[in-house]
Amino acid sequence: MIIVLGHVITQPGRTAEALAIAQAHVARSRREPGCLEHGVHLDSDNPARLVFIERWADLAALQQHFAVPESGRFVREISALAAERPAISLHQATELPWPGAQ
């Protein structure tokens, strides 16, 4: 499984616009093959910061996601509303059972 963590700090007064763009991207991405989870959240400590959490079945599914033209458009649109360069990190993970789970 691939986990993607990202965030963007929006320009003053642009958070609602960025959130709307992000929510449309999330809804579209959730329908892609291999997408296990895709969400955008407002940082409770910094309301100008949008946080993205994604889980993909494998690297091939994520690479397909990045190749979709709408994904590239999303990156350009969200970057234009950012106060600083958006951040993204990719992590390969293996899901483990919760300790004590029956």
N, C-alpha and C positions, 0 to 999 in steps of 0.2 A: 504494500500500500504506500502511496505517496501522499504526504501531507504538505500543503502549501500554506504558509503564513505570510501575510502581507499587511501593510498599512499605508495610508496616505493622510497627510495633514492638509486640510483644505485652506484655501485663501479665506480671509475674513469675509463673511457674508455669503459664501459659496457652498456651505455644507449641505443645505437642502438640495441644491442642484446636483451636487456630487452623489448624494445618497440616492436620489432618483435614478441617476445613470447606473450606479452600482447595483441597485435592486433589479433593474431590468437585465443587467448582465448576469446576476445570480440566477434569476428565473430562467433565462436562456441556457445557462451552463448546466443547471440541474437536469435538463432534458438530454444532455449529451451522454453517449455510451461511456461507461466506466466512471461516471461521476457518482460518488457515494455520499458526498455532502459538499455544500457550497453555501457560504453565508457571509453576510456583511453585518457588522455590529458597530454601534457608537461607543467609543471609549468613555466610561463613566467619569474618568479623571480629566479628560480633555475632549469636550464635545465637538471639536473641529477635527478629531482623528477618527477615521473609519478603519476598522480592523476586519481583515478577510481571513476566514478559516475554510480550507478546502480539504477534502479527502478524495483521492482518485484510486481506482483499482490497481493501476500500474503506470509505469512511465509512458508506455505507448498511448494510453488514454489521455494522459496529460499533454503529451506532445501533439496529439490530434486536436485537443482543446486550444492550444496555443496557435495552431495552424488555421483555425476558423477565422475568416475575415472579421467577424464581429468582435472577436477577442482583441485583435489588433486595434480596431476602432475604439474599443473600451479603454485600452491603455492610453491611447492618444487623448481621448476626451477627459479621462480622470487626471491625466498629467497636466492638462491645460488648466485645471481647477486647483492644482496642488500648490501649497506654499513652499514646499521643498520636494525633492525627488522622492517618489513613492518607493517603498521598500518591499522586497519579496524574498522569501527563502523557501527552498525545497528540502524535504526530509523523507528518507526512506524509512518505513516503520513496519514492525510486525505487531499485530494486535495480540495482547496477552489477556488471559482471563483475569477477572477481578479477584484479588485474594479473598478467600472465604466464600466465593460464589459456589453455589451448589449445582 
